[in-house]
Amino acid sequence: MSLPGHHPPTQDGPTLLLGPLLRHVDPVSATVWVETDRACEVEVLGRTARTFRVGGHHYALVLVEDLEPGSATPYDVWLDGVPVWPEPDSAFPPSRIRTPGGTASFRLAFGSCRYASPRTVGRSAGIPPDALDLYAQQVAAQPQEQWPDALVLLGDQVYADELTHETKSLLHRRRHGRQERSGAPRDQVADFEEYTRLYFESWRDPQVRWLLSTIPSSMIFDDHEMIDDWNTSAAWREKMTREPWWQGRITGGLMSYWIYQHLGNLSPQELAENKTWQAIQGLSADPRTPTGTPSRCCGRWRSAPTRTRPASGGASYGTGARPGCSWSTPAPAGCSRNRTAGCSTTRSSTGSRPRWPGRSRRASST
C-alpha cells in the first residue's frame, strides 16, 4: 500500500517527484538520477533513458556522454518530451554539469547525519539548523568559480529510526495497526515503501534539491539508514534476527539505499559491469508487468508483486548469518585517490571485538 501523500498519477504528463540529482561526473561523462510518478522517457542534454519500476515507484539514471573536460554545461530535464526542470520562476542559478579538467584545485564539501529540513521540523523540536540547507543557500549566492567540485555525504542521509512528526502520522495512517500487531517499532519505518517517504521528505527541500542538481554527489550509508548501532555485536545480531519485523526493515533499507544512493556512485564502466544494474534494465516500467525486488543486495533481481517482499533465500541481509555484500564509493573524479567502504553487512562480530573483512580495515568503515 502506498503512503498517504504520495499522489497517484494524473491525466496530465509525468511529474518529477525527486531530483534531478547530479551523481557521478568524470572528465567526459556524467549521470543524472530522477524519480518520477509514472513510466516515462527521461532526457538530459539529448541523452535519454527509460524509467525502471521497483515497488510501484519509477526511477531513471541518465548517462550523459561526450562532454568536454573542464567544461560547465547547463542542463534541463525533460519527461516524455516536456521540460520539467528547472522549475518555473526558480530563484536558483541554472543546474549545470561541470567536468573536472585543467590544473585548478579541487574543492570537496562533505558532511553526514542529516535528520530533517526546515520544512519538516520546527524550531520547537530542538533540532539544530539544517547545515546542508544553509550551505546550499551560501553556494547559490557565490560566483560559480567558488562552488565546490563535489559533495561527499558520509552517512545517515535519512533516519529510519527517528522520524519527524509528519512522517509518523503518515505511517500510522498507512498501517492501521498492522505493524503494531507484528511487534514492529511504531515510530520507525518498516519496509521499502516507508523508506521512500524518508527520501521524499529529505530531498524535496528546495535548497538541497537545487544543490544536489548541480554539485556531483557521492554517498555511503551509516547505521541510521537501517537502525541505530546496526550490527555492532553478536548479541545484537542474535536479538534482531529473532524479530519478525526485521526482515522487511533490512530488505527495504538495502533496496532503498541501492536505488537512491549507491546507484549514482557508479561510473559508466562500473554500471556496464554491475550485474544488478544490468538485470533491472530488463524490468519493464509498464504497470501491467511485474515490478522488481532484489534477490540479494548485490545479486540478480527477481520478478515480484508490487508490494515489496524479500525474495527467497535472502532472509539474512546485514545480520551476518550468511555472506553479505560490501558497499563502497570512490572519491569523485579529480579528487585525491580514496575510497570509503560500508562494511556493516559483512562485519564479523565473533569473539571479543567486531572484525571487518579484508582490506576494508584500511578504509573508513560503518
N, C-alpha and C positions, 0 to 999 in steps of 0.2 A: 504494500500500500504506500502510495506517495505521501509525502508530508504535506499538511496544510500549508499554503503559502507558495508551493511550487505550482505555478499556474499552468493548466493544460494548454496545448497549442490552440490558437485562434484560427479563424478562417483567413487571416492575413498571412503575410510571408513569415519565414522563420525569424526567430528572435535570438539575439546574442545574450545568453544568460551570464556567462563569465568570460573574462578575457577581453581582448587578446592578451596573452602572456608571451612576451619575447623570451625564449628559453636559450637553447644552445646557439652561440654565434661564434664563427671562426672567420678567417680572412675572406672566404668566398661563399659562405652559406649561412643560413640561419633557420631555426624552426619557430613557428608561432602556434600556440595552443589555444583552443577555444572550447567552450561548452555551449551548445545551442538547445533550443526547446524541441527540436524535431530533426528528422533526417534531412540533410541538405548538402549542397556543394559549397565549400568554403574557399575563397580566393584571396590571395595576398600577393601583390606585385606580379600578377599574371600567372602565378602558380596555384594549382587547385588541389583539393583533397576532399574525398567523401567522408562524411561522419561515420563513426562506428558506434554501436549501441551496447551499453552494459547496464543491466538493472533498470531499464527504462529511461536511461539518460544518454544523451548524444554528445560525442566528443570528436574533435579532429586535431591532427597535428600536421600543419602545412610546412613542407620543406621548400625553402626559397634558396635557389642556387644561382650561380653565375654573378655573384656580387663582386664588386671591386674591393681589394684590400685597402684599408684606411679610408673607406668612404662612409658617408652618412646619407641614408636614403629614407625619406618619409614614406609611410605606407598607410593604406586603408584596408579595411576588411569588408568583403562582400559575401553575402549569403544568397545563393541562387540568383546571382546577378544583381542584387540590390545592395547598395552601400549601407553598412550598419555601424561602422567605426571610422573616424571619430564621431562621437555623439554630436548632434546639432548644438550650435552655440557653446561648444566646450571652451572653458576658460584656460585650458592647459595647452602647452605647446604641442605641435603635431608629434604623434608617435613616430619613431624612426628606428632604423636598424643601422647601428654604427659598427663597422667591422674593424678588427684590430689590424694594425699595419703601421709601418714607419718606426721612428725612433722615440716617439713621445713616451713619457712614463705611463704606467698602467695604474689607474685608481680603482681600488677594490673596497666596496662597502660590505659590511657583514653584521649579522645580528641573529637573535633567536628569541624564543619564548614570547610569542605574540598572542595574548589571550583574547583581546577584543578591540573593537574600534570605537571612536567617539559616537558612532551611530547606534551602537548596540549596548553600551554601558554608560550610565550616567555618573556624574561626579560623586553622588551619594553612595555608590558601590565601593568607593575607596580604592579603585584601580588607578595606578599612576597613568599619566598621559601616554597615548599611543605613540611610541618613538618612531615607528615606521610611517605613520600618518604625517607626523610633523616633519620627518626627513623628506617625504615626498613634496610637501609644500616648499621646503627650503630649496630642493633641487629645481623645482619648476620655476622658481624666481631667479635662478642663476643663469648666466650665459652657458650655452651648451658646452663650451670648451671646458667648463668646470664640473660637468656632470661625471659621475663615476662610470667606469667602463664596464663594471659588472657588480652584481649583488649576490652575495652568498648567504643563504638562510640556513642556519646550523641546527635547526630542530625545534620542535614544539610550534610548528606553524599553525596547528589547531590543538585544542584541548578537548579530548574525548571524555575526560573525567571531571571537568569543571566547566559547566555550561552557563550561558547567560540566561537571564530570566525569560526572555522571549523564546529562546530555543527550548528551554524546559517546558514551557507552555505548549509549544507546537508538538513536542514529543509525547507529552501526556495525552493530548487530543488524538494523536495518531494511534496510540497503543490501546486505549480503552481497557486498561488493566491486564493486557496480555503479558507484558514483561514483569509486572508485579507478581503475577501468579507463578512465573518461572523462577522467581528469585533474583532476577537481574537488578542491578542498581537502578533505582528510579530516576535519578538525576544524572545519568550518564548515557552516552549513545550505545546502541545495541547491535546495529547492523550497517550494511553498506548504505542503505537509503538515508539513515540518520547521519552518517558521515558526510554525505553530500551536502547536508544542511550546514555543517560547520564551515566547509569551504565557501559555500554561497554567502554565508554571513560575513566571513572574513574578507573575501576578495571582491565583494561588491562595494566596499568603501571607495568613494570616488578618487581620493588622493592616491591610495595604494593601487587602485586599478590602473590609473594612468602611469604610475611609476613602473609597475610590472609590465606595462605595454611597451616601454621604451628603454628600460635598462635590462640587459640579459641577466637571468637569474639561474642559480644552481641551488638545489635543495637536498637536504638529508633529514631523516626523521630522528626524533628522540623519544623518550618514554611516553610523554603525554599524548602523542598521537595514538597510542594504544591504551596505556594506563600508567599511573604513577609507579615508579620503581619496577618497571617491566623487566622480568627475567633476572632479578638480582640475586636469587639464591635457589638452591634445590628445594628448600621448604616452600618458597613462593610458588615454584612450578607445580609441586605436588598439590598444593592447595587449589591453584587456579584450574588445573586440568580436571578437577572433580566438579567444578561449577558448570551446570548445564548450559549457562548463557555464554560461556567464554568462547566457544567455537564460533558463534555468529559474530562476536565482537572482534576477535583477531582476524577472521576472514575478511570482514568488512574493512578493518583498519588497513590491512595489507593491500587489498584491492584498491581502495581509495588512494593510498599512498602511491601505488604504481601508476595510476591514471593521472592524478592531479600533480604529483611532484616528480617521481622518478623518470617518467617517460620523456619529459623535457630536458633531462640531464644528458640524454644520449646524443652523440654526434651522428651525422648521416651514415657513416660507416658502421657504427655500433647499432643503429636501427636496422640496417641491412642484415646484420648478423644476429640480431636478437630474435630468438625463436618465438617468444610470446608476442612480440610486435608483429612478426610475420604471420602468425596464426590469426590474429584478430583482423588482419587485412581481409580475410575471407568471411568475416562476420558481416552479414548484410545489415544495414541500418533500416531496412524496410520493417515497419511494425508488424507485418504479417509473419515474419520469420523469427526464430528464437533469438534471444539476446545471449550474452556471454558471461561466464564465470570461470575464473582460473582454476584449473585442477591442482596446480601447485604455484607458489608465488613466483617461481622462475621457470615454470614449465609450460606445457601446452594449455590451450583454452578449450573448454568443452561447451557444448550447447546446453542451456539450462532455461527453465522458465524465467519470466521477467522478475518474479520475486526471488531475490538473491538467495542462493543456497550454496553450501560448500559441496564441491564435487567429491566423489568417493575417494577415500584414501588420503584426504588432506586434513585429517582431524587434529593435527598437532602443530599447526603453523605457530612458530615462535614460542614453543613451550620446551623445546629441547628433547622431546620424546622421540623424535625422528630427525633425520638430517634436514636442516633448513636451508635458507639461501642467504648469501651475504649481499649487501647493498653498498654501493659507493658512488661518489660523484667526483669527477676530476675537476681540477681547478679550471676556471674559464680560460679560453684560448687567449694568449697574450700575457697571462699571469705566470708567476713562477711555478715550476712543476710541483704539484701537490695533489693529494687525494685524501678525501675524508670518507671513512668507512662506518657503516652502521652494522654492528655485529650482534644485536640483541637476538636475532632469530637463530643464530648458531652458537651462541655463547655456551660454554660448558661450565656448569656450576658444581660438578662433583668435587669432593674434597673440601678443604677449608676456605678456599678463595675461588671466585669466578675466574675462568680462563677463556681467552679469546682465541679463535682459530688462526693458525698460520701467521702470515705476515701482517694481519690486521693489528697485531700488538703495536706495530710501529706507527699506525695511523690513529687519528682521533676516533675513539670508539664510543658507541652509545648503547 
